[in-house]
Amino acid sequence: MAGETNTLAGLIQMNDLNLADIDVTDLLEEAPLLQVLNAVTASNGTQHKYEKVTIAPGVAFRDPNTGIVNTAGKRTLVSVDLKLMDAGFDRDKAIAMGYKAGSASYMAKEAIASLKTAFSGAEKQLINGTDADASGNSGFADALGSIGDKVISAGGAVADVQTSVYLIRSGDDDVSAVMGNEGDITMSEMFDNFLVTNQTTGAGYDTFRMAILGWMGVQMGSVQSAVRLANLDATATLTDDLLSDAIAKFPAGKAPSYLVMNRQSLKQLQQSRTATNPTGAPAPFPSEAFGIPIVVTDSIVSTEAIVA
């Protein structure tokens, strides 16, 4: 299985014979942030606990023989209840049995498609939180939900056409994707099922079914792990100056690992650089800003409400 051991590609374990040798990186094609984001297993099954620093310890100089009072640092225990990701599916037995490579191969192919969709959905949940699915885990938008020390407004003022850029520091003590049950994605063998399509008459058809289940969540890290640049729209556009303001929210020596944005924001950033390009030629689509890699994902929507 390809992938770094500290990312989902190196962490996830498939327990199905037909998918045991699959490259998980392929399943993350539509989840570019999950491809690179640090990943950890839950500390206890389907619940994850970690400590975050909320107050740094006090340190001061003193004169000899003169005492001082150094305030103690404070750590807060955070408990995250992971949410069940269900990618199970039914397929008509007539179609599966007519597949040239056999029913098992057909269902394995369909399982790969379902998992790709599941990880794409998991990334949307990771970023948008309960705005994506109220039954899913919380995410960046939940943790950084209002203007404050870690949320900057770009000034967009038109309702429901806003978008955001997230600056995140990825790592074991910072932002991480969390997988429950040691990273296992539980997959059943295909089994016979009767799919009811009419609750009144009981009409339906025979299917093969596969159950695919996994537990997921997000660790937000400390108060220094993430910043949100919100309220970006067609008039309040993304620029390097705004990114600089957001990066300045991080302490020295702890710069963000990634700038996460959608294609609209990437376009705006490119166009802002085109306007200042000394050659007069259009600037290329940027891959970084201030040395920090840009991750472009369709999981960030351009229909956000105004963040106040």
N, C-alpha and C positions, 0 to 999 in steps of 0.2 A: 504494500500500500504506500503510495507516494505521499509526500507532504511532511512538513516539519512536525515534530512530536508535540510542540506547544500550540498547534492550531487544530481546528476540527478535523482536518485531513489526516492528522497523525493520531487523533484521539478516538475517533468513532470506531466502534467494533460492529461488524455485521455478523449476524449469527445464522445466516441462511447459506446453504451450500452453493446455490447458484450465484450468489453475490459476494462470496467470501473473498474473491480476488479482485473485486472492482476497485478502481482508483477513485477514492472519495472526492478527490479534486474535481473529477468530471461532474460529480453531483452538485458541486458548488459553483457551476458556471454562471448561474443567474443570481448568485449571492456573493458579489465581489468583496464585501466587507468581511463576511464570515471566512473567506479564503485566507485573509491575512491577520484577522483579529486573534489575540491570544485566547486560548481555550483551556478550561480546567474541568476536572470532574467534581461533582458535588461532594461536600464534606461528609454527607450522611444520606446516601440513597437518593431521595427525591427532595431533600432540603439541603441548602447550602448556607453555612455560617462563616462569616469572616469579620475581622476587625478593621475599622477604618479610623484614621487619625482625625480627630475633630479639633483638638487644641494641641499645639506644639509645646514641648516642655520649655519652661523658662530658664534662661541662662543670663548671667550678668557678671561684670567685673566687680571686684571688691578690694578694699584696702586690707593689708595684713591686720589681723586681730579684730576685724570688723565684720560682723555677720550680715548676711542678706537672706531674703526669703525667695527662693526660686519656686515658682508655681509648677505644679506637677502637670505633665502632659495628660491628655485624655484620649482614650480610645473607646469607641462605641461598637458594641457587638451588633452586627446586622444579620438578620435571618431572611433568606430568600426561599420562598416556596416555589419550586419549579412547577411548570405547567406541562400537561400531557400533549404532545404533538402526535396527532393521529393521521397517518397517511394510508390507511387501509382502503381497499377498493374491491369492487366486483366487476367481473367481465363475463360476457355471454359465453357459455360453454360451446355454443355452435361456432363462434368465431375462433376461440382458443383451440378447439380440437381440429379446426381446419387449417391452422398455421403450419407451414411446411416443416418447421423444425420441431414441432410438437407443442403440446399444451404448456409444459413446464417452461420451455424457452419463451413462449409468448408471455406467460405471467411474469417471468424474470424481466423481460423487456419493459412490460408495463410497470413493474415495481420501480425500475430505474427512473421512468418518467414521473412517477408519483413522488419519489424521493427528491428529484430536482425541484418539483413544485413545492414540496414541503420545506426545503431549505430556503427557497426564495421567500416563502411565507414567514419562515423563522427570522430571516433578516429584516423583513418589514416589521415584525413584532419587536425585534431587538431595538430598532430605531424609533418607531412610532408608538410602541407600547400598547396600552389599552385603546388608543384611538384606532389601531389596526384591527384588533379583535379583543373585545371586552373580556373574553374568557381566557385570553392568553396572558403571558407574563408581562410585567411592566418593562419599560424601556427608557431610552434616552429622553424622549419627550416627557415622560412622567417625572423623571428625576430632575429635569431642567425645564420646568413647566411655566415659569413666570420670570419677568424681568428682575434681575438681582445681580449679585456679584459675579455670577458665572453665566449670565444670559445677557447678551447685548442685542439691542434692537437696531436694525439697519434703517428703520423709519418708514417701512411700507405701511400704508393706511387703508388699503382696500380689502374688505372682508373676503375671506375664503379663496384668495389667490396668492397666498404667501407661501414661502418655502424657507428652509433653514439649512445652515451648514453646521456640522458638528465637528469639533476639534477634540480628539480623544487621545489619551495616553494609554497604550495597550500594554498589559503585563500582569503578572501574578498578583501584584498588589494594587493594580489599577483596573482598567476596564477589561473584562473577560467574558466570553461566552461560557456558559456553564451547562454541562451535560450530566444528567443524573445516571445513577446505577452504573458507575464506572465507564460511562460513554457508550453503553450498549444501545443499539437500535434493535429492538426485538421484532423479529419477522417470523411469521408462521409459515409452514408449508401451505401450499394452496389446498383448499378444501371445498367440498361441494356445498352450495348454498342455493336457496330459492329466494330470488329477489322479488318481493311484492311491489308491484307498480300501481295497484289500485286497491286502496284500503277498504273500499266498500265491497268490491266483488272478490277480492283475494287474488285477482289475476296477476300473473307474473311470469318469470321464466327462470330456467336453471342457469346458475352461474358457478364459476370458480371464484373463490374469495381468498385474499391474502390480508392478514392483519399486520400492520406496520406501526409500531409504537415507540416513542422516545420521550424523555423528559428533558425540558430545556428551560433556561432562565438566563439572567444577565447579572454580573457583578459590576457595580458602578465604581468600586474603588473608593478613594478618598475624595475630599472636597476639592482636591487639586487635579483630578483625573479627567475632567471633561468640561468643555465650554460650548455653549450654543450661540450661534449668530443667527438671530431670528428676524422675521418681518422683512424678507427679501422679496421683491416683486419686480414688475416691469419698469418701475420708476426708481425704486430703491434697489439698485443693482449691486452685485458683488464686485468688489475691487480689492486690490492688494492692501490699500489703506485700512479697509474694514477687517481683513484677515490679520493685519498687524495689530489692530486694537484687540482682537480676540486672543491672539498668541500672547500678548502682553499680560493676560490674565493668569498665565501659568508662571510658577516661580522659576527663577534662574536655575538651569541644570535639569529641569524637568519639562522640557518642551513636549508638545503633543507628538504622537507617533504618526497620526494620519489626519488629513483634512477630508471629511466625508461630505460629498455633495451630489446633487443630481445634474443632469445634462444642461438644464436651464442655467444653473449657477456657473457651470463650467464655461458655457457660451458667454455669459456676462463677463466672467473674469478674462477670457480670451479677448473679447472686444475692448475691454478697458485697457488691455496691454497693447492692442492694435493702435489705439488712439495716441499712444506715447512711443510707438516704435520709431526709432530714429531713421530707419531705412525707408519708412513709408509703406513697407509691405505688411500684409496681415500677419499678426503674430500667430504662431502655431498654438494648437490646443495645449494648455499647460498640463504638465504632469506633476508639478510641485510648486510650492510657494515658500520662499525663505528656507529652502532645503528640506521642507516637510512634504512627503508624498501625498498626492491627491488620490482618493478612492472615489470613483464615480459609480453611483448606484441608482437604479430606478426605484429603489425602496423608499427614497425620500420624495414625498409628493409635492406638488405645487398648488395644492388646494387647502393649505393650512389656514386656520383661523388666525387672527391677529393675536400675538402673544403680548399680554399686558403686564 
